[in-house]
């Protein structure tokens, strides 16, 4: 099936990725219908532009039978009534990433996945590309959908953060540089078990060939054992940390003290970004200078305030236990931890050895369940809300402590997303007098 020859397609989902795919299809002269299970009330300007181009919008599956192919947005789960109706019609179903890749006139792709660290590492690679003057676009699961990049910035490298949801319906999608940072339990409210989640992630690698580059982070042994190695593995790669310095062989690039980000997990992210830079042909010292001036995104182990002798850290993006563990081990000092949120279907593991949690203040749907797991390791209090957690953390904090918001799960029981949760935490901390 040649996508460019299609005349009628359906797009499932009217979120940003779905609307971007619809716009790209319109740009190629296709007749498009966007289907959603609820009324389209977001991004009205884009919807109006698409409607002016002839795009139809349907509530539910009515009219799907006219489509030659169906593009599925990553936010639409397999059990959706829209997906079920599309599959019953026997038409090809493509993910938005697959659709964009087949229409990309210059499909040079760096694709980064992992349970955690995707956005940070994607931004690091972006900083390197900018400093090196490489023609590129950045997006995928982060910021701009791939379809939008293909329509408006078709030339140059595409640096894409790729989620498991986006990989579920690829067929030919083929990055020249693939990065798998880590793997841990997550999204078990979407997948039936951990194996299914792993298999979705592993699809990133299925079209790689001997001329492509696979970069596996130093903590990714489970992946290295499960997939054929293509290219090389950064666990035995070119860039290493020795004595607080990053070096390639005996060539020292610089000290970790020069960098604006904290934590061993970010050192692994930086090493992966340097390996990508090497694959892109960027001189190592130029890549290092880009990392030296890089500032991490908000809500990812973000220092907020020093108050009454304690540091307040916002790691609201820590939406699974693996991210929580990395945040706890990022620094070795006593910690008052604020954790909890939506029940995503997994069981919280024990606190990691060396996490130094003096007290855990637990919020959201999972608060009681997590308290039951952690009670033998730390003093646990079920406080339910972030407001109560910040107030109680101030009472418990001692000079030299860190007050760490690292929830270990998503925020949708009380907030619209991790950004809203982190912003609220910041506001509460800033208002302390």
HELIX and SHEET records of a PDB file:
HELIX    1   1 UNK A    3  UNK A    5  5                                   3    
HELIX    2   2 UNK A   16  UNK A   27  1                                  12    
HELIX    3   3 UNK A   44  UNK A   52  1                                   9    
HELIX    4   4 UNK A   64  UNK A   66  5                                   3    
HELIX    5   5 UNK A   81  UNK A   88  1                                   8    
HELIX    6   6 UNK A   96  UNK A  103  1                                   8    
HELIX    7   7 UNK A  118  UNK A  132  1                                  15    
HELIX    8   8 UNK A  146  UNK A  152  1                                   7    
HELIX    9   9 UNK A  164  UNK A  167  1                                   4    
HELIX   10  10 UNK A  194  UNK A  202  1                                   9    
HELIX   11  11 UNK A  203  UNK A  205  5                                   3    
HELIX   12  12 UNK A  221  UNK A  226  1                                   6    
HELIX   13  13 UNK A  234  UNK A  236  5                                   3    
HELIX   14  14 UNK A  256  UNK A  258  5                                   3    
HELIX   15  15 UNK A  264  UNK A  280  1                                  17    
HELIX   16  16 UNK A  284  UNK A  292  1                                   9    
HELIX   17  17 UNK A  321  UNK A  329  1                                   9    
HELIX   18  18 UNK A  367  UNK A  374  1                                   8    
HELIX   19  19 UNK A  386  UNK A  396  1                                  11    
HELIX   20  20 UNK A  418  UNK A  430  1                                  13    
SHEET    1   A 5 UNK A  56  UNK A  59  0                                        
SHEET    2   A 5 UNK A  31  UNK A  36  1                                        
SHEET    3   A 5 UNK A   8  UNK A  12  1                                        
SHEET    4   A 5 UNK A  69  UNK A  72  1                                        
SHEET    5   A 5 UNK A  92  UNK A  95  1                                        
SHEET    1   B 5 UNK A 136  UNK A 140  0                                        
SHEET    2   B 5 UNK A 157  UNK A 161  1                                        
SHEET    3   B 5 UNK A 108  UNK A 113  1                                        
SHEET    4   B 5 UNK A 177  UNK A 180  1                                        
SHEET    5   B 5 UNK A 213  UNK A 216  1                                        
SHEET    1   C 3 UNK A 239  UNK A 242  0                                        
SHEET    2   C 3 UNK A 245  UNK A 248 -1                                        
SHEET    3   C 3 UNK A 251  UNK A 255 -1                                        
SHEET    1   D 6 UNK A 302  UNK A 307  0                                        
SHEET    2   D 6 UNK A 310  UNK A 314 -1                                        
SHEET    3   D 6 UNK A 402  UNK A 405  1                                        
SHEET    4   D 6 UNK A 335  UNK A 339  1                                        
SHEET    5   D 6 UNK A 357  UNK A 363  1                                        
SHEET    6   D 6 UNK A 379  UNK A 384  1                                        
END                                                                             
